[in-house]
Amino acid sequence: MKDTVHFKWLSDLADAEAHLIAELVECTALDGAMLGYARRMSNDEAEGFIAELRYRISKGHSLALVGVDKGKPVFFCMMTRSAMPNCRHRAELSKGVVHPAYRGQHIIPQAFREIVLKAESLDVEQGLNLVSELCTTARMQEEALFAVDHTCKLFYAMYENIYVENCRRAPGPIVLGGGR
């Protein structure tokens, strides 16, 4: 297990770090593990990605979590809170990527811990409010939270197994609607 990965939330984005994140996104896209890019990013696309990321971070529209090992990003995820005033308790995760050499190394559970802590600090409560409203006793709440945790682990294992199985059988990017 690669236990040297350290997570940090970005408050700004230096040039070198921005380009390393763009390279991380690109390398995960090229091996078929990410939707949205079916080919190598052009320089203009990479610069556009970096500019949009910088803008979203600077304006507070999105938060960016980076997992770093030996000075290089090996994990990246964006969390974007809803812009609707009555939906500020909701957030969306996007651009979640793990460097191919770090997959299967339990980085995602570590990252989710960081994401949950940040979400709690921002009063993002989607899901937790539902449990507290519907589960009126401590035992019901414990059972519900266990079920949520267990379900997340099952889904993670299922998707990890699908990824591992498909990468062994069919390396290369998947093009939707056009086969391989």
FENZIUR-V807740 format. One record per residue. N is the residue number from 0. RES is the residue in one letter. PSI is psi in whole degrees, -180 to 180 (999 if undefined). OMEGA is omega as a letter, one per 20 degrees, with the letter a starting at -180 (NA if undefined). Layout:
# FENZIUR-V807740
N & RES & PSI & OMEGA
N & RES & PSI & OMEGA
This chain:
# FENZIUR-V807740
0 & M & 135 & r
1 & K & 98 & a
2 & D & 15 & r
3 & T & 8 & a
4 & V & 126 & r
5 & H & 137 & a
6 & F & 144 & r
7 & K & 146 & r
8 & W & 131 & a
9 & L & 133 & r
10 & S & -19 & r
11 & D & 180 & a
12 & L & 106 & r
13 & A & 156 & a
14 & D & -50 & a
15 & A & -45 & a
16 & E & -40 & r
17 & A & -45 & a
18 & H & -34 & r
19 & L & -37 & r
20 & I & -43 & r
21 & A & -40 & r
22 & E & -39 & r
23 & L & -47 & r
24 & V & -44 & a
25 & E & -43 & a
26 & C & -31 & r
27 & T & -32 & r
28 & A & -40 & a
29 & L & -25 & r
30 & D & 11 & r
31 & G & 8 & a
32 & A & 5 & a
33 & M & 136 & r
34 & L & 153 & r
35 & G & -29 & r
36 & Y & 119 & r
37 & A & -6 & a
38 & R & 174 & r
39 & R & 139 & r
40 & M & 137 & r
41 & S & 167 & r
42 & N & -41 & r
43 & D & -42 & r
44 & E & -43 & r
45 & A & -45 & r
46 & E & -38 & r
47 & G & -42 & r
48 & F & -47 & a
49 & I & -44 & a
50 & A & -44 & r
51 & E & -41 & r
52 & L & -47 & r
53 & R & -46 & a
54 & Y & -49 & a
55 & R & -38 & r
56 & I & -46 & a
57 & S & -33 & a
58 & K & -6 & a
59 & G & 14 & r
60 & H & -35 & a
61 & S & 156 & r
62 & L & 146 & a
63 & A & 124 & r
64 & L & 130 & r
65 & V & 134 & r
66 & G & 126 & a
67 & V & 137 & r
68 & D & 127 & r
69 & K & 39 & r
70 & G & 1 & a
71 & K & 142 & r
72 & P & 133 & r
73 & V & -6 & r
74 & F & 143 & r
75 & F & 138 & r
76 & C & 143 & r
77 & M & 140 & r
78 & M & 123 & a
79 & T & 122 & r
80 & R & 151 & r
81 & S & 139 & r
82 & A & -14 & a
83 & M & 128 & a
84 & P & -34 & a
85 & N & 7 & a
86 & C & 22 & a
87 & R & -11 & r
88 & H & -1 & a
89 & R & 149 & r
90 & A & 156 & a
91 & E & 139 & r
92 & L & 139 & r
93 & S & 167 & r
94 & K & 37 & r
95 & G & 115 & a
96 & V & 146 & r
97 & V & 131 & r
98 & H & 138 & a
99 & P & -36 & a
100 & A & -13 & a
101 & Y & 2 & r
102 & R & 146 & a
103 & G & 12 & a
104 & Q & 19 & r
105 & H & 30 & r
106 & I & -37 & a
107 & I & -45 & r
108 & P & -38 & r
109 & Q & -44 & a
110 & A & -42 & r
111 & F & -34 & r
112 & R & -44 & r
113 & E & -42 & a
114 & I & -44 & r
115 & V & -44 & r
116 & L & -44 & r
117 & K & -43 & r
118 & A & -43 & r
119 & E & -39 & a
120 & S & -22 & r
121 & L & 7 & a
122 & D & 30 & r
123 & V & 113 & a
124 & E & 10 & a
125 & Q & 127 & a
126 & G & -48 & a
127 & L & -38 & r
128 & N & -42 & a
129 & L & -45 & r
130 & V & -46 & a
131 & S & -30 & r
132 & E & -39 & a
133 & L & -28 & a
134 & C & 103 & a
135 & T & -9 & r
136 & T & 161 & r
137 & A & -40 & a
138 & R & -43 & r
139 & M & -41 & r
140 & Q & -43 & r
141 & E & -44 & r
142 & E & -40 & a
143 & A & -44 & r
144 & L & -36 & r
145 & F & -44 & a
146 & A & -41 & r
147 & V & -48 & r
148 & D & -46 & a
149 & H & -43 & r
150 & T & -43 & r
151 & C & -42 & r
152 & K & -40 & r
153 & L & -46 & r
154 & F & -42 & r
155 & Y & -47 & a
156 & A & -41 & a
157 & M & -48 & a
158 & Y & -36 & r
159 & E & -43 & r
160 & N & -41 & r
161 & I & -45 & r
162 & Y & -50 & a
163 & V & -45 & a
164 & E & -44 & a
165 & N & -33 & r
166 & C & -31 & r
167 & R & -40 & a
168 & R & -41 & a
169 & A & 81 & r
170 & P & 153 & r
171 & G & 164 & a
172 & P & 152 & r
173 & I & 128 & r
174 & V & 116 & a
175 & L & 136 & r
176 & G & -11 & a
177 & G & 9 & a
178 & G & -155 & a
179 & R & 999 & NA
